[in-house]
């Protein structure tokens, strides 16, 4: 029997089904060098790193888009309790006279059922719930519709989450693997029968893991590639600079996409990305023909109990070829006035975002301008925290009558200012005007809302999306750069290339010669 790793478990339990997920903490010290070449300048041991999760056989899929909510029942009683979301016309409190937004609809799909309490020392575990993604285009529902900006046509919904009651949890600190089953139990159910069903599920999973083999994923056979013209991106940068100089925004984030076509195995791509660019947030989501494969360094929002955390990352430089050069580049980045000003502005924005759902006086900047090191780049990161507001601390505009929760925290922080610029709404209008294509999941969030009330979301960056619904697979990789008054268009274009390097290196790692396609092996779907 091979070692039970998160990827081994994913392939054994859900690698060939239509829906499944792997959320993995691949790096205990985000600032460490993945290749072991030199020591970190700033160690953040155990943050984002204790648990990894594998989900399989979800009860339902909740999809939210401009047309409302769709529920696909896949089996399991929890599906019965989420279908009311499809007919939602008020928010979860039932007394707010406004159209529900995407997060109201997700909350409504979160069954309000009595729950068995969870031990405090296990709070950071995913105990079943909603797992999936919030696409960037949710900003049109949450923010831009209020200023008259229409949502672009896109095949990506605003949000799509599976309802999971079966989660394999890998505790890296303890070196243990747990199967977390959170069934919905009706009052008239026979407790003995419920127990027997759960025991049978434990035995089935144990047998599947015992029979698991080391993953033998396929590769990538390229048939074509499309990338936007450098001149077009640089023109968008110059136009964004004009907005900055006119006082419309302090900063705008403009992104661009590269598309590769061919035949790819998402499991192989994930394995390669994990090898070349391990990160605090690794994820492999399969939603039918859509696969999301990512290695994000950045928290969108994390909620544990009443504690809410945001980790703005702004400031990027290359890795050095030696420890001396690495430290020199990091020092130059920290001393760069543009980088410091940009980072400080985005920390202030994160503080304001968290303050919207926090108890008065509870917001803190716990860490400021730490250098984190990854395989291809170094970043500046800070940590902003707060305590979620109680019902007594909230105003009517903030959904009075109940305490702030993880859905409110998501609304307050989404999208991350590091992916839009500031002020947010005006910056998003500029993104809408200047970017050539919709962002899709890029700039959105991947993560979970646990039945325990906790949540953890990564910002979708350093990510490839795989559309396997056509005659050939389409891999999309996107990256952006923060534009300020003294930005150089060519340098900003180079920064987007640098940010794509980790994902593109993973693709290169698994690419095979088209002439050898017959020997490429089975593609694991």
Helices and strands as residue ranges (DSSP letters): H 6-13, E 19-24, E 51-55, E 60-65, E 68-73, G 77-81, G 83-87, H 102-108, G 120-122, E 129-134, H 138-142, G 144-147, E 159-164, E 166-171, E 176-181, H 191-210, E 220-227, H 230-245, E 251-264, H 266-276, E 281-287, E 290-296, E 299-304, E 307-310, E 313-318, H 323-335, H 337-355, E 364-373, E 377-387, G 391-393, G 396-398, H 406-413, G 417-419, E 421-422, H 424-434, E 445-450, E 455-459, E 463-467, E 473-483, H 489-510, E 511-512, G 514-519
